[in-house]
């Protein structure tokens, strides 16, 4: 670690803390934002997420080494954490800290993209099924039943293992395509009750077409469950990618993802636990932060508390 | 609609779902590039003639619709096929592994529910006080751990450093190759601790969070206020009024526990060298063992669908209100 990397790390830390503080300060003015920040864990979660996103974006500044470079296969394998190698080195003499930093790009990227795709698809299907009802609803929801009946790790294992060496975009799409079923059920239930409400009838009486009613009137009112399932979705997709990479069929080496780092470290866990522990800790931190933020969003957008 | 008609409809729907899953899996694996033969025994270095003979023997040279039809006919006769990679009937391979997965899942589920419900109820009673906040933060953290990483950590700490528990396998190979004595049953349980704790702890953290929220949700309702207003002791309000109603939503969670356990089984069994169905499924996929892959997917979907159905039936039995509300096909009508 050089002075520059420490400095970059410090800047990221301060920026994240300041961002959360500014948001909290601004939030004091609105009831919803106050509810969002009611639990201290939400602020922490938001701070950790901001920090890790900054780290991922500024990876070249914060990582002292090339994440895939084997520094010295003879003398530097499985070195414990030190000031030079902040989190130690792995079996192939790569710097664990640099790999965790660059792995953030892959893991957070897959999480965000996969969840974005899953939530969009789930929202669309749920809205169409709930709004149009009749046979469209029946067909879509029976499809969802089938999708939920097989644990998605089976489908993903088959897709990823059988089509050997699936490229990154295909991996994201496959994960997205298998992760939207739960969201679509939630959104459908919400839309079913919303479409009975007077404001929907009013919008239709004013001549709004179906697309407008769905996107401008119904879905904005179903925002709470959609946002919550998006936040949880990022964590789920990240865990899924990690599981696949851990089983050796996700992100291909030498590229670093937190999942394949754990897989790489696992064989030497008794002698060099740091190369397994730290990427796992990173995953846990992100998923925990997302869960905390989802709790906050749930509190903030709870309609029952709006009335109170 | 009567309860019996509802049950019949749900059963038919369940069979249809499982049939769709099997069809989907069948199509997916047959669409995948590569033949099972090329993978067995070292990729490209396979005798072409031997490979062709095997392909012919298992009927893989037929068209996909024809293979599908033959598979369905065999399935209707209760025949799951012959495993390419294990060289034995799929039924036997699955029958050998199911007990291990049941033991693992059963122990994990027990820990999940007992610990999770206990913590969730305790938190709800002490809501927003120190114990609730501490337990809340701990469960939030554990709930967020990747199960396979927790498995490795537990192995490192309790298996390698402290040496309290064995580091893998279902039993002691020297003293208990087969479980035939009381000592060997204890040995099995001892081997079961770490894998079951891994799955059970993560599950319990989720259950505790769920149960706490369900209890607090019920606590805002009028009948709880009435119970308190008429002077019932707090204990009775919590246990008889809040808990009983909060358990209704817990039943739904029970139905959703099965996909979690099956997913966990694939990873946990791989790490702990536990010879269960999850590991069998994973190995089958890697070796392109078509009949074995389809069969494990079939069983997984049966478990999930049966879990949902069981939860719905229990819900209908436990909550008479659901029998009159007939707005969805998920509820019983008396």
Interface residues (C-beta under 8 A of the other chain):
Chain A: X41 X142 X145 X146 X148 X149 X150 X151 X152 X153 X154 X155 X157 X158 X159 X161 X162 X163 X164 X235 X239 X242 X243 X246 X247 X262 X266 X269 X270 X273 X276 X277 X280 X283 X284 X287 X288 X290 X291 X292 X295 X304
Chain B: X13 X16 X17 X18 X20 X21 X24 X25 X28 X29 X32 X33 X34 X136 X137 X140 X141 X143 X144 X145 X146 X148 X149 X152 X153 X155 X156 X160 X220 X259 X262 X263 X266 X267 X270 X271 X281 X282 X285 X286 X288 X293 X296 X297 X300 X301 X304 X305
